[in-house]
Amino acid sequence: MSKAGWTAVAALLLILAATVSWAIYAWTSTDDVSMSGHGWIAMSLGIVFSLAVGIGLMSLVFYSSRRGYDEPNRYE
């Protein structure tokens, strides 16, 4: 790998480390906060709907790719 490649890997690892350390700080600094039942329901519904949209869109991508809709136009 070239010097530019190693620099990119090092930069990405630095960003990852900063993100993980911030996430750990944010997670541990909210120990005394509690979530109500409505909050848990809202979070669960958000997760389910996000997964449904993601799975639906990915299935459309695969369907479109298999049916040939992604091919360029051919003028004959």
C-alpha positions in Angstrom: 0.0 0.0 0.0 1.3 3.5 -0.8 2.0 6.3 1.6 -1.3 8.0 0.7 -3.2 4.8 1.5 -1.6 4.4 4.9 -2.3 8.1 5.6 -6.0 7.6 4.7 -6.2 4.5 6.9 -4.6 6.4 9.8 -7.0 9.3 9.4 -10.0 7.0 9.3 -8.8 5.2 12.4 -8.3 8.5 14.2 -11.9 9.5 13.3 -13.2 6.2 14.4 -11.4 6.5 17.8 -12.7 10.0 18.3 -16.2 8.8 17.5 -16.0 5.8 19.8 -14.6 7.9 22.7 -17.4 10.5 22.2 -20.1 7.8 22.2 -18.7 6.2 25.4 -18.7 9.7 27.0 -22.2 10.4 25.9 -23.4 7.0 27.0 -21.9 7.1 30.5 -22.8 10.8 31.2 -26.6 10.0 31.0 -26.8 7.4 33.8 -29.4 9.3 35.8 -31.8 9.8 32.8 -34.8 7.4 32.6 -37.1 6.8 29.6 -40.8 6.3 30.0 -42.8 3.6 28.4 -43.9 5.9 25.7 -40.3 6.6 24.8 -39.5 2.9 24.6 -42.5 2.4 22.3 -41.5 5.3 20.1 -37.9 4.1 19.9 -39.1 0.5 19.0 -41.4 1.8 16.3 -38.7 4.0 14.9 -36.3 1.0 14.7 -38.9 -1.3 13.1 -39.9 1.3 10.5 -36.3 2.2 9.7 -35.5 -1.5 9.2 -38.6 -2.0 7.1 -37.7 1.0 4.8 -34.1 -0.2 4.5 -35.0 -3.8 3.7 -37.7 -2.6 1.3 -35.3 -0.3 -0.6 -32.6 -2.9 -0.7 -35.0 -5.5 -2.1 -36.1 -3.0 -4.8 -32.5 -2.5 -5.7 -31.9 -6.2 -6.1 -35.2 -6.7 -8.0 -34.3 -3.8 -10.4 -30.9 -5.2 -10.9 -32.1 -8.7 -11.7 -34.9 -7.5 -14.1 -32.4 -5.5 -16.1 -33.9 -2.1 -15.3 -30.4 -0.7 -14.4 -29.0 -1.4 -17.9 -28.3 1.5 -20.2 -30.6 2.1 -23.1 -29.8 0.4 -26.4 -30.8 2.0 -29.6 -31.4 -0.6 -32.3 
